[in-house]
Amino acid sequence: MIRIDHICIKLPHSMQSQATVFAEHLADAISRLEHSKPVQLKSLSLPSIKMNEGQNVNEIATQVAKQIHHFIDGG
């Protein structure tokens, strides 16, 4: 299980109206990730994510969740 108490994500202006939906999809995507070791982080910075035209909010949230998982697993 991965637990995140606080997260701050800058969304492009075009996605700001979907911030709540994005957060819900991100939480769901993170909850489905398998994680084997306990980790305690003060902060986490991810590189910018390139969004492709036509990607929906769920696909973008899944992409962010995978980057979080990759970082936590030492990627």
QUITAUR-V200329 format. One record per residue. N is the residue number from 0. D_LAST is the distance of its C-alpha to the last C-alpha in Angstrom with 1 decimal. Layout:
# QUITAUR-V200329
n:N d_last:D_LAST
n:N d_last:D_LAST
This chain:
# QUITAUR-V200329
n:0 d_last:17.7
n:1 d_last:15.8
n:2 d_last:18.3
n:3 d_last:18.3
n:4 d_last:21.5
n:5 d_last:21.3
n:6 d_last:19.5
n:7 d_last:20.6
n:8 d_last:19.9
n:9 d_last:21.9
n:10 d_last:23.2
n:11 d_last:25.2
n:12 d_last:28.9
n:13 d_last:29.5
n:14 d_last:27.4
n:15 d_last:28.7
n:16 d_last:31.4
n:17 d_last:28.9
n:18 d_last:26.8
n:19 d_last:28.1
n:20 d_last:27.5
n:21 d_last:23.9
n:22 d_last:23.2
n:23 d_last:24.8
n:24 d_last:22.8
n:25 d_last:19.5
n:26 d_last:20.6
n:27 d_last:21.6
n:28 d_last:18.4
n:29 d_last:16.3
n:30 d_last:19.0
n:31 d_last:18.6
n:32 d_last:15.0
n:33 d_last:14.8
n:34 d_last:13.2
n:35 d_last:14.3
n:36 d_last:13.8
n:37 d_last:15.4
n:38 d_last:13.7
n:39 d_last:15.8
n:40 d_last:14.6
n:41 d_last:17.3
n:42 d_last:15.5
n:43 d_last:12.5
n:44 d_last:12.6
n:45 d_last:11.2
n:46 d_last:12.4
n:47 d_last:15.6
n:48 d_last:15.7
n:49 d_last:18.3
n:50 d_last:20.7
n:51 d_last:23.0
n:52 d_last:26.7
n:53 d_last:27.7
n:54 d_last:24.5
n:55 d_last:25.5
n:56 d_last:24.3
n:57 d_last:22.8
n:58 d_last:20.8
n:59 d_last:19.4
n:60 d_last:18.7
n:61 d_last:16.9
n:62 d_last:14.7
n:63 d_last:13.9
n:64 d_last:13.4
n:65 d_last:10.8
n:66 d_last:8.8
n:67 d_last:9.5
n:68 d_last:8.5
n:69 d_last:5.0
n:70 d_last:4.9
n:71 d_last:7.1
n:72 d_last:5.8
n:73 d_last:3.8
n:74 d_last:0.0
